[in-house]
Amino acid sequence: AQYDKDQFNWHLALKNGQQIDAQFVIFASGPLHVPQIPQIKGIEKFKGEVFHSSQWNHKYNLNQKNVASIGTGGSAIQYIPEIAAKVKNLYVLQRTPAWVIPRDERAYNTLDKKLFQRFEWFRKLHRARLYWSNESRVVPIVKPQIMKYGQKLAEAFIKFQVKDQQTAKKLIPDYVMGCKRILISNKYFPTFNRDNVELITDAIQEITEDSIITKDGKARQIDCLIYGTGFITDPRIYLKSFDCYGENGLELKQAWKDGAESYYGVITKGFPNLFQLLGPNTVLGHNSVIFMIESQVNYILQLIQMVQKTQTQAVVVKAEIQDQFNEKVQKQLEGTVWQSGCVSWYQQDGGKNFALWPTYTWKFWLETRKLNPSDFRLLGNKQKLQAKSQAA
């Protein structure tokens, strides 16, 4: 992707050789799409099936297979309970336990359905309850002194759901709840009550043709290895798959070499007419990112409309405005549980949190509901450009 400062548009070169010119470009790929594949000694020797949770091999039959699953994050807690009943043995290899809280779920009864169908206000009331109950979860995150009470309840939840107390002890994290992503499930912990499921906390030493060997020297025969190891989230790494050049040949990876920054996760200084959804510091640790995406789409539409109404060609955020915004974001992150000392995918090397929105989502909605034109530079007079083109 290369910005043309004379034509005020983007030249996109696709991998199939196709060329596209576009006035506006939107990155809507999201931050969770490049699989994190661990480097394990001997993996090339393994003759069984291997796949990442995001690249699931649905043709492979897991029934009565010996399966090892690496990782206990957001992906793993979803598939582990589902495959446990199918496999012969399931070995769950855990490096760091996760805080998992109960999921608020139930079947909707006939009366609920009739009320939803008949009354719009009832649907809106229900959706408001869902939103505000999730929104309230940010309070103990930004006020860690409150989190210790929630953490005790979460610890009790683990001990209640896991019968073997030695196993329960291994499943209790040693970091402040919320420092890493808080997970939600009613099925995950009870899975460890099954006779065919083993929690393994010893590190992996190597893989052989048919086994996984841990540091304690114990070998477990396996037919299948599943990576529940999450994703590469640092934009400086996952953007390596393509080059993106903005004003004056500025490369996006170079612009973000000290950490990904933008303005409301939507627009980055030096890159006119290039927009992003769920960009830096707009992912959430407590509520629905769809709400954030909807706010960002609205903001992008306002930017495009501003360009059209002013008879200009391009828009870019002013450098000082973006810098002030990011200073404010990083200051708001100080003192939150996200910065309490653990290492998470929210952070880049060095500890800077490049991923999360540091406060309430309603504040993001409020701040992006109407853009401030003075925050941006408008480029290219449309009429002058047309006259120049006709003269040529």
MIVEXSE-421697 format. One line per 4 residues: number of its first residue (from 1); their letters; for each residue x, y, z of C-alpha. Coordinates in steps of 0.05 Angstrom, whole numbers. Last residue first. Layout:
BEGIN
NUM) a) X/Y/Z | ... $
***
This chain:
BEGIN
392) aaqs) -44/360/-375 | -90/420/-372 | -149/375/-355 | -110/343/-298 $
388) kaql) -88/411/-270 | -160/436/-273 | -184/373/-237 | -131/381/-182 $
384) kqkn) -148/455/-174 | -222/437/-166 | -208/382/-115 | -162/425/-71 $
380) gllr) -113/377/-40 | -102/362/34 | -143/373/97 | -104/372/162 $
376) fdsp) -142/347/223 | -157/362/297 | -190/428/277 | -248/389/246 $
372) nlkr) -270/363/315 | -307/298/303 | -376/282/330 | -395/217/364 $
368) telw) -321/200/374 | -313/229/444 | -382/205/467 | -372/134/440 $
364) fkwt) -303/130/472 | -332/155/538 | -387/103/533 | -333/51/527 $
360) ytpw) -306/66/597 | -231/72/609 | -162/52/585 | -177/29/514 $
356) lafn) -129/-29/507 | -77/-50/456 | -12/-10/459 | 4/-22/532 $
352) kggd) 78/-5/539 | 114/-60/578 | 183/-58/548 | 167/-107/493 $
348) qqyw) 95/-94/472 | 36/-100/518 | -37/-123/513 | -12/-193/498 $
344) svcg) 5/-198/571 | 65/-196/618 | 47/-185/691 | 67/-124/732 $
340) sqwv) 6/-84/752 | -2/-47/686 | -67/-80/665 | -90/-74/737 $
336) tgel) -95/1/727 | -47/50/761 | -23/82/697 | -69/67/639 $
332) qkqv) -99/137/642 | -30/167/633 | -19/123/572 | -84/147/541 $
328) kenf) -70/221/556 | 0/217/525 | -32/182/465 | -82/239/454 $
324) qdqi) -30/293/460 | 14/258/408 | -45/249/360 | -63/323/366 $
320) eakv) 10/345/357 | 16/304/293 | -47/332/261 | -94/277/238 $
316) vvaq) -98/265/163 | -151/282/112 | -150/276/36 | -178/303/-29 $
312) tqtk) -212/369/-14 | -279/396/-36 | -296/414/36 | -360/372/36 $
308) qvmq) -326/311/7 | -267/311/55 | -313/323/115 | -358/265/91 $
304) ilql) -298/218/91 | -279/239/162 | -351/233/186 | -356/163/155 $
300) iynv) -292/144/192 | -322/168/259 | -386/128/248 | -344/66/232 $
296) qsei) -304/79/295 | -365/82/339 | -392/18/309 | -325/-15/319 $
292) mfiv) -323/5/393 | -393/-24/405 | -371/-87/368 | -312/-90/416 $
288) snhg) -360/-115/469 | -342/-101/542 | -287/-115/594 | -216/-120/568 $
284) lvtn) -226/-79/505 | -187/-64/441 | -182/11/425 | -110/26/445 $
280) pgll) -80/18/376 | -129/2/319 | -195/-33/329 | -217/-10/260 $
276) qfln) -167/27/217 | -166/86/169 | -117/109/116 | -142/173/82 $
272) pfgk) -76/208/99 | -20/168/132 | 31/214/165 | -6/217/231 $
268) tivg) -49/155/242 | -125/148/237 | -175/102/271 | -149/75/337 $
264) yyse) -176/138/371 | -117/176/340 | -59/129/327 | -1/96/363 $
260) agdk) 36/30/354 | 101/27/393 | 172/51/385 | 178/24/314 $
256) waqk) 107/48/298 | 127/99/246 | 178/49/219 | 125/-5/212 $
252) lelg) 81/46/177 | 135/65/127 | 143/140/115 | 154/151/40 $
248) negy) 143/226/46 | 70/215/67 | 49/142/75 | 81/76/57 $
244) cdfs) 52/8/77 | 91/-56/66 | 59/-125/74 | 63/-188/116 $
240) klyi) 106/-151/167 | 42/-119/193 | 36/-176/244 | 101/-157/277 $
236) rpdt) 97/-81/285 | 23/-90/297 | 38/-128/363 | -18/-178/369 $
232) ifgt) 13/-244/350 | -43/-292/366 | -67/-345/415 | -30/-406/439 $
228) gyil) -85/-458/436 | -39/-500/392 | -68/-569/384 | -25/-632/381 $
224) cdiq) -54/-698/358 | -39/-772/364 | -4/-768/432 | 38/-814/476 $
220) rakg) 58/-781/541 | 131/-780/562 | 152/-760/632 | 223/-731/639 $
216) dkti) 204/-678/690 | 217/-626/636 | 158/-653/594 | 160/-702/536 $
212) isde) 106/-703/483 | 99/-768/444 | 91/-800/376 | 150/-780/332 $
208) tieq) 183/-743/389 | 167/-674/418 | 213/-638/467 | 223/-610/537 $
204) iadt) 154/-581/548 | 147/-543/614 | 114/-576/674 | 45/-550/689 $
200) ilev) 5/-608/663 | -71/-613/675 | -96/-682/658 | -164/-699/627 $
196) ndrn) -188/-771/618 | -216/-779/688 | -259/-717/681 | -260/-667/739 $
192) ftpf) -213/-622/699 | -270/-607/650 | -308/-576/709 | -260/-516/704 $
188) ykns) -276/-499/631 | -352/-506/627 | -380/-445/661 | -337/-397/621 $
184) ilir) -313/-325/618 | -240/-304/612 | -205/-243/643 | -148/-222/597 $
180) kcgm) -83/-212/634 | -74/-160/689 | -148/-169/701 | -141/-210/764 $
176) vydp) -76/-192/799 | -22/-245/787 | -10/-313/819 | -63/-350/779 $
172) ilkk) -106/-406/810 | -109/-467/764 | -52/-503/798 | -88/-497/865 $
168) atqq) -151/-527/834 | -110/-587/810 | -85/-599/881 | -156/-587/907 $
164) dkvq) -186/-643/865 | -260/-627/858 | -254/-567/812 | -318/-525/808 $
160) fkif) -319/-498/880 | -245/-486/885 | -246/-447/819 | -306/-406/840 $
156) aeal) -274/-391/907 | -214/-362/870 | -261/-319/828 | -295/-294/891 $
152) kqgy) -228/-276/922 | -208/-240/858 | -272/-199/859 | -253/-173/928 $
148) kmiq) -181/-158/908 | -207/-120/847 | -234/-61/888 | -164/-36/905 $
144) pkvi) -147/-43/831 | -190/17/812 | -184/19/735 | -197/-56/731 $
140) pvvr) -246/-57/789 | -290/-7/752 | -282/-38/682 | -331/-94/699 $
136) sens) -388/-43/704 | -389/-38/628 | -408/-111/623 | -469/-102/667 $
132) wylr) -483/-37/631 | -485/-69/562 | -525/-131/581 | -576/-90/620 $
128) arhl) -582/-41/562 | -595/-99/514 | -651/-124/559 | -682/-55/564 $
124) krfw) -678/-46/489 | -713/-112/477 | -767/-94/527 | -776/-25/495 $
120) efrq) -787/-58/428 | -846/-97/456 | -882/-153/419 | -827/-201/397 $
116) flkk) -782/-190/458 | -843/-200/503 | -862/-264/467 | -791/-290/471 $
112) dltn) -785/-276/545 | -851/-310/559 | -828/-373/521 | -764/-379/561 $
108) yare) -695/-355/540 | -643/-408/560 | -591/-383/609 | -523/-350/609 $
104) drpi) -483/-304/653 | -415/-336/645 | -377/-350/709 | -306/-321/717 $
100) vwap) -240/-348/691 | -173/-320/715 | -121/-353/672 | -65/-402/690 $
96) trql) 5/-391/661 | 45/-445/626 | -10/-497/621 | -6/-560/580 $
92) vyln) -75/-593/578 | -67/-668/564 | -132/-698/537 | -140/-773/536 $
88) kvka) -188/-817/495 | -219/-757/460 | -293/-743/450 | -316/-718/518 $
84) aiep) -256/-671/525 | -267/-640/456 | -320/-588/477 | -291/-571/545 $
80) iyqi) -222/-556/513 | -251/-516/455 | -272/-452/490 | -220/-450/546 $
76) asgg) -166/-458/493 | -185/-397/452 | -185/-347/510 | -122/-372/542 $
72) tgis) -100/-439/570 | -44/-460/523 | -18/-524/491 | -68/-580/479 $
68) avnk) -45/-651/476 | -92/-703/447 | -95/-779/453 | -149/-799/404 $
64) qnln) -213/-835/420 | -254/-790/374 | -213/-732/348 | -231/-743/275 $
60) ykhn) -191/-696/230 | -233/-665/174 | -248/-604/217 | -175/-585/218 $
56) wqss) -178/-521/259 | -139/-463/234 | -156/-414/290 | -142/-469/342 $
52) hfve) -73/-481/312 | -59/-549/280 | -17/-612/287 | -36/-684/269 $
48) gkfk) 12/-740/284 | 81/-757/255 | 122/-711/301 | 194/-705/278 $
44) eigk) 188/-631/258 | 163/-615/328 | 230/-639/357 | 244/-578/400 $
40) iqpi) 183/-533/405 | 179/-464/374 | 110/-437/392 | 61/-415/337 $
36) qpvh) 24/-350/351 | -30/-347/297 | -39/-281/259 | -113/-262/263 $
32) lpgs) -126/-226/328 | -112/-152/317 | -170/-137/270 | -169/-142/194 $
28) afiv) -211/-79/183 | -156/-36/152 | -194/18/115 | -168/52/52 $
24) fqad) -194/116/21 | -180/147/-48 | -168/79/-79 | -124/54/-136 $
20) iqqg) -120/-21/-143 | -67/-64/-178 | -75/-139/-187 | -12/-182/-185 $
16) nkla) -41/-239/-145 | -7/-213/-82 | -45/-147/-87 | -12/-80/-101 $
12) lhwn) -51/-22/-72 | -39/49/-96 | -71/99/-48 | -98/168/-64 $
8) fqdk) -80/242/-60 | -59/245/-133 | 5/283/-119 | 17/254/-50 $
4) dyqa) 10/182/-76 | 4/136/-15 | 32/66/-22 | 0/0/0 $
***
